[in-house]
Amino acid sequence: MNLTLKKQIEKAFFQTLQDLKNTKEKEIFFKDFFNEVELEIYIKRLAIAYWIKKGRDSENIMQNLHVSLMDVKKIEKIMNSDGIKLALKYLEAEDWANVWSEKIKKLVK
């Protein structure tokens, strides 16, 4: 594929992702676009990064996610990449929101 065509296709792909309106649409897209194994690989990569950030050791991650040491080491090597940091920022914000939501619910009761 020539570089110009590749850039056009990438732009269209990322625009499609941006145009998906909600979590349900995104779930439909990803489940139809990726096969079960491909989707699981990406989900596990994100989970590995999240648990590394939370301080879990490799053995714990391997046992819970059923991944190899090589999988964990690959993610450890890219922990400081912009994409991983961005994803973790959003996951941590969601964690923070959930914690405070529970605290507020308890206060209101």
C-alpha positions, 0 to 999 in steps of 0.5 A, a space after each residue: 500500500 502506498 503511503 498516501 493511501 495508507 494515511 487516507 485509510 488511517 484518517 478514515 479509520 480514526 474518524 470512524 472511531 471518533 464518530 461512534 457516539 456512545 459505549 454501545 456503538 463502540 462495543 458493537 464496532 469492536 466486537 464486529 471489527 475484531 475477532 474474539 482473540 484479537 479483541 481479547 489481546 488488546 483488552 489484556 494489554 490494557 489490563 496488564 498496563 493498568 495492573 502494572 501501574 497499580 503495582 501488581 507483580 508479574 506473577 499476579 498479572 500472569 495468573 489472573 489474566 492468563 498471560 505470559 511473562 513475555 506479554 507482561 514484559 512487552 507492556 512494561 517496556 512501553 509503559 511510558 509511551 503516550 498511548 499507554 499513559 493516555 489510556 491509563 489516565 482515563 482509567 484512573 479518572 474512571 476509578 476516581 469517579 467510582 470511588 467518589 460516587 460510592 462515598 457520596 452514596 454512603 453520605 446521602 443514605 
